[in-house]
Amino acid sequence: MLGPVILAASRSDRMRRLISAAPVTKQVVDRFIPGEDVDDIVPVVRDLAGNGLELTMDVVGEDITNPAQAAAARDAYLELVDRLKPLELGTRAEMSVKLSMFGQALEDGHELALKNVRPVVEAAAEIGTTVTLDAEDHTTLDSMFAIHEELRKDFPQTGCVIQAYLFRTEADARRLAESGSRVRLVKGAYKEPAAVAYQDKHEIDRAYVRILRTLMEGKGYPMIGSHDPRLIAIGQELAHQAGRELDEYEFQMLYGIRTDEHLRLAAEGHRMRVYTAYGTDWYGYFMRRLAEKPANLRFFARSMLTKG
């Protein structure tokens, strides 16, 4: 039951100041966010790729209040593309974007977000890689899916994220699987009301398996976003049942969580992509990681008590 409390704290300026000022915070945050700018992240990209891993990179920051900030977010991703180009990693290093960073919540935000994200998708395609649109809270999803569909007209490799805890997701998964889209399936990390989302962990897990089966049996490219050993094993079995080869789906996990499992799956020949975030506006991202997994919260609390 701590998840909703932590998510509420993620929107609290007072909690932001308290946690940011804690002496141990940087040490703990570095476990999940390996840098503040693109110069920090390039060596991380090289290191992960050198170990047979793939990456999806997220420039963190979601509190966009004006069009200039949205344009700055766009430019940060364009800078990332420029720095990835000489590495020649192709789709082994893609990007994940939150449309809220591109102005989605502002006036005329749907059009603004599409206008800002399109150059990033174009630039990614020019260096042989792609972009995945992250899912945010349920009120933003119709806009996200519409932008995804629009981008796929010119860039069919553009991916999107769906969240198992939402009631709508099984229908969304059927549509996306039929259209041949790249789709990352996650459980979901936003506080959603009971009117639109499952609240019980076991119901969410069951929905996850049903949706993953739909994706595996469809025409698209499933991306299994989970650290749960049981769901990882089920994903492998569903892929086998669907007759998929190892390069026809992938696993995705967060940087800093279950690192040994990243390497194990890659060593077995699976595509294993590490979700790697960087940036100075880390607070909201960090708090959602704590809310998603009680072990993350215990790690942080233990560090606060022993190092603070």
Disulfide bonds with the S-S distance in Angstrom:
none
